[in-house]
């Protein structure tokens, strides 16, 4: 893999040539696109790119007066480099060395992409960690909390007491599931104490 030191790339010569050609297309785009390339790329780095990203690309193209097809090569190449680098836990300096090896003498391109990677790296690392969590068990995605009322006993259905209901939305082996539990007052107090301790 790429290491600090003399610039070199971990890709095969054919793949390196393809990445280089795709990255260099960014320099043929308007200056405003180069300036805002990080914003465009941020919406296209996730493992799954959906309709929201497509909508953003459309807005970006209208704002900068370019055709979406002209953006594809640079976005594709940068996405490949950034996701591979983040998965290998490479820092900005290592990615800079690889870009310099792919596109020697293109200092402005290196500067643009280095800034983009620096901004994208924290989010990519979080995504990778969350993706890995599923290999070790259930992953909580969202929670819901609402207040319900239950009778004190079956013999006095008119006497109601409030009880919090906690709904856990979790993922198990790629499948989203849901579990709702009742929170007795003492458990709610314990949960609140634990959360307060975590966020301090």
C-alpha positions in Angstrom: 0.0 0.0 0.0 1.0 3.7 -0.3 3.5 4.8 2.4 5.2 8.1 3.2 8.4 8.6 1.2 8.9 8.7 -2.6 5.5 9.1 -4.3 4.2 5.9 -5.6 0.8 4.3 -6.1 -0.6 1.0 -5.0 -2.6 0.5 -8.2 -1.6 -1.5 -11.2 -0.2 0.5 -14.1 -3.4 0.2 -16.1 -5.6 1.2 -13.2 -3.3 4.1 -12.2 -3.5 5.4 -15.8 -7.3 5.3 -15.6 -7.4 7.0 -12.3 -4.9 9.7 -13.4 -6.9 10.4 -16.6 -10.2 10.7 -14.6 -8.7 13.0 -12.0 -7.2 15.3 -14.5 -10.6 16.0 -16.0 -11.3 18.1 -13.0 -8.7 20.7 -14.2 -10.7 21.1 -17.4 -13.8 22.1 -15.6 -14.7 25.7 -14.7 -12.9 27.3 -11.8 -16.1 27.4 -9.7 -16.5 23.6 -10.0 -12.9 23.1 -8.9 -13.6 25.4 -5.9 -16.7 23.6 -4.9 -15.7 20.1 -5.8 -15.5 19.1 -2.1 -19.2 19.9 -1.7 -20.1 17.8 -4.7 -17.9 14.9 -3.6 -19.3 14.9 0.0 -22.7 13.9 -1.3 -21.2 11.0 -3.4 -18.8 9.3 -1.0 -21.2 7.1 0.9 -21.3 3.3 0.3 -24.8 3.7 -1.1 -25.6 6.8 -3.1 -29.3 7.5 -3.5 -31.8 10.0 -4.8 -30.7 12.8 -2.5 -27.2 12.7 -4.0 -28.7 12.7 -7.5 -30.8 15.7 -6.6 -27.7 17.5 -5.3 -25.8 16.8 -8.5 -28.6 18.3 -10.5 -28.5 21.4 -8.3 -24.8 21.6 -8.6 -24.9 21.4 -12.4 -27.5 24.1 -12.6 -25.5 26.4 -10.3 -22.2 25.9 -12.2 -23.6 25.5 -15.7 -22.1 22.2 -16.4 -23.3 18.8 -17.7 -23.4 16.0 -15.1 -21.5 13.7 -17.4 -18.5 16.0 -17.3 -18.3 15.5 -13.5 -18.5 11.7 -13.5 -14.8 10.8 -14.1 -13.4 13.1 -11.4 -16.0 12.1 -8.9 -15.6 8.4 -9.7 -11.8 8.5 -9.3 -11.8 10.6 -6.2 -14.5 8.4 -4.6 -12.4 5.3 -5.3 -9.2 6.8 -3.9 -10.8 8.3 -0.8 -12.8 5.2 0.2 -9.8 2.9 -0.4 -7.5 5.2 1.6 -10.0 5.6 4.5 -10.4 1.8 4.6 -6.6 1.5 4.9 -6.6 4.2 7.6 -4.3 6.4 5.5 -3.9 10.1 6.4 -3.9 13.1 4.2 -0.1 13.1 3.6 -0.2 9.5 2.3 -3.1 10.3 0.0 -1.2 13.4 -1.3 1.8 11.2 -2.1 -0.5 8.9 -4.1 -2.1 11.7 -6.0 1.3 13.2 -6.8 2.3 9.8 -8.2 -0.8 9.6 -10.3 -0.7 13.2 -11.5 2.9 14.4 -11.3 3.4 18.2 -11.6 -0.3 19.0 -11.0 0.0 20.9 -7.8 -3.3 22.6 -8.0 -5.1 19.3 -8.4 -3.2 17.8 -5.5 -4.2 20.9 -3.4 -7.9 20.5 -4.3 -8.1 16.8 -3.6 -6.0 17.0 -0.4 -8.5 19.5 1.1 -11.4 17.4 0.0 -9.9 14.2 1.6 -9.1 16.1 4.8 -12.8 17.1 5.1 -14.2 13.7 4.1 -11.9 11.5 6.2 -13.7 11.8 9.6 -17.1 10.9 8.0 -15.6 8.0 6.0 -14.0 6.6 9.2 -17.3 6.8 11.1 -19.1 5.0 8.2 -16.5 2.3 8.1 -16.7 1.8 11.9 -20.5 1.6 11.8 -20.3 -0.9 8.9 -17.9 -3.1 10.9 -20.0 -3.1 14.0 -22.6 -5.3 12.3 -20.0 -8.1 12.2 -19.9 -8.2 16.0 -23.6 -8.0 16.9 -26.7 -5.8 16.8 -26.4 -2.2 15.8 -28.8 0.4 17.2 -29.7 3.0 14.5 -32.4 5.2 16.1 -34.6 5.3 19.2 -38.0 6.6 20.0 -39.5 7.6 23.3 -43.1 8.2 24.1 -45.4 8.3 27.1 -48.3 5.8 27.5 -50.8 5.1 30.2 -51.5 1.7 31.7 -54.0 0.7 34.4 -52.7 0.3 37.9 -54.2 -3.2 38.0 -56.8 -5.3 36.1 -59.2 -4.7 38.9 -59.0 -0.9 38.6 -58.9 -0.2 34.9 -60.0 3.4 35.5 -56.9 4.2 37.5 -54.1 4.9 35.0 -50.4 5.7 35.5 -48.0 7.1 32.9 -45.2 4.8 31.7 -42.5 5.7 29.2 -42.2 3.4 26.1 -38.7 3.1 24.5 -38.6 1.8 20.9 -35.2 0.6 19.7 -34.7 0.5 15.9 -31.7 -1.8 15.3 -30.0 -3.7 12.5 -29.3 -7.4 12.5 -27.3 -8.9 9.6 -28.5 -6.1 7.3 -32.2 -6.3 8.4 -33.8 -3.4 10.2 -35.8 -4.5 13.3 -37.7 -2.9 16.1 -38.2 -3.6 19.8 -40.4 -1.7 22.2 -40.0 -1.9 26.0 -41.7 -0.3 29.0 -39.5 1.7 31.3 -40.3 1.5 35.0 -39.4 4.7 36.9 -36.2 3.2 38.5 -35.0 2.0 35.1 -35.6 5.4 33.5 -33.7 7.0 36.3 -30.8 4.6 35.7 -30.9 5.3 32.0 -30.8 9.1 32.5 -27.9 8.8 34.9 -25.9 6.6 32.5 -26.6 9.0 29.6 -25.6 12.0 31.6 -22.3 10.3 32.6 -21.5 9.5 29.0 -22.0 13.0 27.6 -20.0 14.8 30.3 
